[in-house]
Amino acid sequence: MRRVREALAVQGFGVLSEIDVRATLASKLDVAMEPYVILGACNPHLAHRALEADRSIGMLLPCNVVVRGNPDGGSIVQALDPEAMVELTGLPELRPVADEARRKLDASLASLG
């Protein structure tokens, strides 16, 4: 998890929230699953630009990054494509923000190897 946080930080993202899905399901439903954590990652500059374009965009923020156990060992790290902001809102002024967010998230994930 530390490496994922560091990779995000290099691209200007901080982690606002961390949800341990495995622990929650274990405590609430008494079920077991592989490690599964959702990180709410936010790049303040990109978030500000998106909010300036549309205040309701906050419903789509922060960028969710999932870190989950791989059955073959190690971890799988995935992020939702920020293009979803543009598709869901239909606001073309969000495209540059989504494009930059995608580049930064892709760079973060690629750096993890």
N, C-alpha and C positions, 0 to 999 in steps of 0.2 A: 504494500500500500504506500509505503514511503517513496518508492521510486516513481509511482504514478503521480503522487502529489508534487514531487520535485519536477517531473517532466511537464506538468501543467504550469507550475510556477515559472519555469523558463519562458513560457509563452504568455505570461501575464495573467494567468488564472489563479485565483485563490479558491479554496474549498469552503463554501458557506455551510454545507450540511453533509452529514455522513449517516446513512441509514444502513444498519446491519440487518439485512433481510433474514439471513439465516437465524440470528439470535432472536429476532422478533417472532418468526414462525415457530421456533422451538419453544419460546416462552408462552405464546398465545394459543398455539394449536398443537403443541407437543409433537411436531413433525421435524424430521431431519432432512437436511439438504446440504449440498456443497457450499463452501464459502461464497457469499453473494453480497456485495456492498454497492450501494448507489451513492456516488459522490455528486453533490450539487456544486459544480464548478462555475465560477463567475470571473469574467474579465471586466473590471469596472469601466474601462474606456468603451468597450463594445456594448456593454449593458446600457451605458448612458446614451450612446448614439441610437440604440434601438428604442429606448424609452422616449427620446426626443421625437422619433418618427411616429410612435404610437404608444401612448401611456398604457394601453391594455396589454401590451406585449409582455408585461410582467408575468402573465399566466404561463408563458413559454420559457421563462427564465427560472433558475439558472440552467446552464447546459448540463444535462445528466450524463455522467460517465459511470459505466458499470464495470466492476472488477469482480470476476467470478472464477471459481475453481474450474480447472480443466480436468476432465476425467483421465486424461493421459499424463497428468502432472502439470505443475506450473499454474499460471493464471491466464485468463482471457480478459482483455480490456477493450471495451466498446464505448462509442459515444454516438448519441443521436445526431444526425446530420442537421446543422443549423438551417439548412435550406427549408426545413419544415416551417420556420417562422414565415418565410415568404409565401410558401404554398398555402398555409392556413389563413394568413391575413389577406393575401392578395395585394399587399403593398409593395410596389416595386422599389420604393426608397429603402426598404430593408435589405435588398439584394447585396449592396456593398458590405453591409455589416455581416450578413450571413456568409458571404464569400470569405471575408477576413477571418471570421470565427472558424469556418471550416479549415482554412489553411493552418491556423494556429492549433486546432485540435488534431488535425492530421499530423502535424509536425511533432506534437506531444506524443501521440501514439507511436509514430515511426521511431522515435528516439528510444522507445522501450525495447526495440529489437524484435 
